[in-house]
Amino acid sequence: MRKITVINQKGGTGKTTTAINLGAAFSEMGREVLLVDLDPQAGLTESLGVETSGRPTVAEVLTREVEPREAFHTLPNLTVLPSSPVLAETEKRILRERPSDYPLALKDALAGLRGFDFVIVDCPPSLGALSLMGMVYSGSLLIPLQTQYMALNGLEKILGMVKTIREAGFPMEILGILPCMYDVRTSLSRQVEEHLRDTLRDKVFRTVIRQSISLAEAPARSKDVLSYQPGGRGAEDYRALAQEVLQHG
Amino acid sequence: MGKKTLIPEEKWEGLRHAMEEAAGTRKTSKAPGILPAAEGEVSLRKGGKKKKEKKEKKKGKKGKGKKKDGKKKKKGKG
């Protein structure tokens, strides 16, 4: 079972879009995929049209009130461990109850999990306790990055945190940095991508996620982009990313 | 005419260093007290536990009153 955490403390970089559509691309290849929504804003949950009212979510799984499978929602091609705003309170509670080992909360909660080829965790747009739980759970980070100047500042912060976590004894690898929302028409997009490759070399995915209206429209239909517009640019890019991740080993 | 650079070179140099440190390919001075150990045995917030232990130690000492007695005796001698 391969675990991947999609992280960037900046909002709107393409984290949720990447978690959903990378998962959908793996599923299209015949893999069993679990998506974990670790964001109290529940963007992934809502984007896939998962209804959580009166049902357990990742919050209850983290506090061990329910078994993970009790909170799973099964879609035709994906399994989702959904989130809800309650998770913000749960985060505080875990910090109170497990001050010394809270980073292990998700790892402990999903320890007995079987039956999936991929588990993809979507983190909130912050480097708080929930993100740390997500990072420690997988030890493998996929960082979507807008091809813009401000995004580079955020990247430095994430890399600093990775260093700290590694030094604390948790295994941690950067699976790759994924240039997102790439606009081929702007020289800034081209320049950021070019320099990223020159600077960080094999840590940058060869795949680039181009700007595409289908990526923005798919959540409005509660679909991943591969189901919404299978022949579109967005679907094509995420299939390429899935292939690249598989080649990465 | 040279190519117009929108992002300064220092920014990229900083990123290169950050990535090397994150990937563990660059040697840096380690923060004291954070030792690599087996997964599950380490937490990033060791401070909380240490503070508690220190408090308990202090309480224990006060309870026994050894230091106070010792000081009084010394005063008496002098």
HADDOCK unambig.tbl for C-alpha pairs under 7 A between the chains (distance, minus, plus):
assign (segid A and resid 99 and name CA) (segid B and resid 45 and name CA) 6.95 0.50 0.50
assign (segid A and resid 100 and name CA) (segid B and resid 43 and name CA) 5.67 0.50 0.50
assign (segid A and resid 100 and name CA) (segid B and resid 45 and name CA) 5.30 0.50 0.50
assign (segid A and resid 100 and name CA) (segid B and resid 46 and name CA) 6.10 0.50 0.50
assign (segid A and resid 100 and name CA) (segid B and resid 48 and name CA) 6.98 0.50 0.50
assign (segid A and resid 101 and name CA) (segid B and resid 43 and name CA) 5.16 0.50 0.50
assign (segid A and resid 149 and name CA) (segid B and resid 7 and name CA) 6.99 0.50 0.50
assign (segid A and resid 156 and name CA) (segid B and resid 15 and name CA) 5.94 0.50 0.50
assign (segid A and resid 156 and name CA) (segid B and resid 18 and name CA) 6.10 0.50 0.50
assign (segid A and resid 159 and name CA) (segid B and resid 18 and name CA) 5.77 0.50 0.50
assign (segid A and resid 159 and name CA) (segid B and resid 19 and name CA) 6.03 0.50 0.50
assign (segid A and resid 159 and name CA) (segid B and resid 22 and name CA) 5.31 0.50 0.50
assign (segid A and resid 160 and name CA) (segid B and resid 18 and name CA) 6.37 0.50 0.50
assign (segid A and resid 160 and name CA) (segid B and resid 22 and name CA) 6.46 0.50 0.50
assign (segid A and resid 162 and name CA) (segid B and resid 22 and name CA) 5.40 0.50 0.50
assign (segid A and resid 163 and name CA) (segid B and resid 21 and name CA) 6.07 0.50 0.50
assign (segid A and resid 163 and name CA) (segid B and resid 22 and name CA) 4.29 0.50 0.50
assign (segid A and resid 167 and name CA) (segid B and resid 34 and name CA) 6.53 0.50 0.50
assign (segid A and resid 167 and name CA) (segid B and resid 35 and name CA) 6.77 0.50 0.50
assign (segid A and resid 167 and name CA) (segid B and resid 36 and name CA) 5.99 0.50 0.50
assign (segid A and resid 168 and name CA) (segid B and resid 34 and name CA) 5.54 0.50 0.50
assign (segid A and resid 168 and name CA) (segid B and resid 35 and name CA) 6.17 0.50 0.50
assign (segid A and resid 168 and name CA) (segid B and resid 36 and name CA) 5.63 0.50 0.50
assign (segid A and resid 168 and name CA) (segid B and resid 42 and name CA) 6.50 0.50 0.50
assign (segid A and resid 168 and name CA) (segid B and resid 43 and name CA) 6.90 0.50 0.50
assign (segid A and resid 168 and name CA) (segid B and resid 44 and name CA) 6.20 0.50 0.50
assign (segid A and resid 169 and name CA) (segid B and resid 35 and name CA) 6.76 0.50 0.50
assign (segid A and resid 169 and name CA) (segid B and resid 36 and name CA) 4.03 0.50 0.50
assign (segid A and resid 169 and name CA) (segid B and resid 37 and name CA) 5.18 0.50 0.50
assign (segid A and resid 169 and name CA) (segid B and resid 38 and name CA) 6.70 0.50 0.50
assign (segid A and resid 169 and name CA) (segid B and resid 39 and name CA) 6.38 0.50 0.50
assign (segid A and resid 169 and name CA) (segid B and resid 42 and name CA) 6.42 0.50 0.50
assign (segid A and resid 170 and name CA) (segid B and resid 39 and name CA) 5.79 0.50 0.50
assign (segid A and resid 173 and name CA) (segid B and resid 23 and name CA) 6.73 0.50 0.50
assign (segid A and resid 188 and name CA) (segid B and resid 6 and name CA) 6.92 0.50 0.50
assign (segid A and resid 199 and name CA) (segid B and resid 12 and name CA) 6.50 0.50 0.50
assign (segid A and resid 199 and name CA) (segid B and resid 16 and name CA) 5.81 0.50 0.50
assign (segid A and resid 200 and name CA) (segid B and resid 16 and name CA) 6.23 0.50 0.50
